[in-house]
Amino acid sequence: MFQRHQQKTQERGSPVMSVRPSAGAARFLTLAAGLLLTPVALAEPADATEENRASMDRFFPLSESAATPPTYVRAETAGQATSSEGMGYGVSQRVELVVVRGLSLRVGAELRNTENGFTPSAQAKYQFLRQGEQGLNMSAGLRYKQQGFQSTGGEAEAFVAAGKRFGNVLATANFAVGRELSSPEGDVEGHLGLGYLLMENLVVGLNARYQHEFETEKAGRHPGREFELMSGAMVGYGIGIAELSLLGGYYMPRASNAAGPMGMLRLGLNF
């Protein structure tokens, strides 16, 4: 009789119904958790991609980008050739590390002439505005160069850089003030860049850099102009980790009355 009562109870489904809701609830919770976690998992790559799109002013070879590099490590090799008073050339190598989000440290060396050989440089930059969050990229930093604008005694600079992307249009601007460490001299510096993205990895535009010296001691001033100007048309192309920028334009050197054509090639690698 007890067995018949148990069989009837099972037929009515009491034990079965007490198990099936638990299994269904577990499956529902698993699915809900997956749907909730999927946007979180995709958020970081999407944000990183958007920051990369907004910080493409790094393609301008004469200007400092208003953003930190898009990856943890960026290496740059650049070379330039000028023809104003005979042929001139320069080569530089830099490596930049993103220490924490928004803060990067850079070390490098440059060769301006064979007399001084390679001279070191160092820089610290902090990005405090981001286009994806505040609508504009902006950073500030400090830079040291063993060979300054006017002498070989070393120079310290403070700079600010701003950049913005308007659809396919890129715009960037820099302003810097430098002071010679071995003399009461210094310079002010301005950079402008304007470009258009033909494709997501191909940009064309214009880039210019202007430096003007100032001196507190007027004795023994040099002949010629007190400023230097580099300007020209540029094209930048990126593929994988590599970014190549080429600039061709006009060069007006400081302490001279001559001027002539110039070319600049820069290769950046993002790791």
Beta strands, then each sheet from edge to edge (+ up, - down):
strand 1: 73-83
strand 2: 87-100
strand 3: 103-111
strand 4: 118-129
strand 5: 137-145
strand 6: 155-166
strand 7: 169-180
strand 8: 185-199
strand 9: 202-215
strand 10: 227-239
strand 11: 242-252
strand 12: 260-270
sheet 1: 1+ 2- 3+ 4- 5+ 6- 7+ 8- 9+ 10- 11+ 12- 1+
end
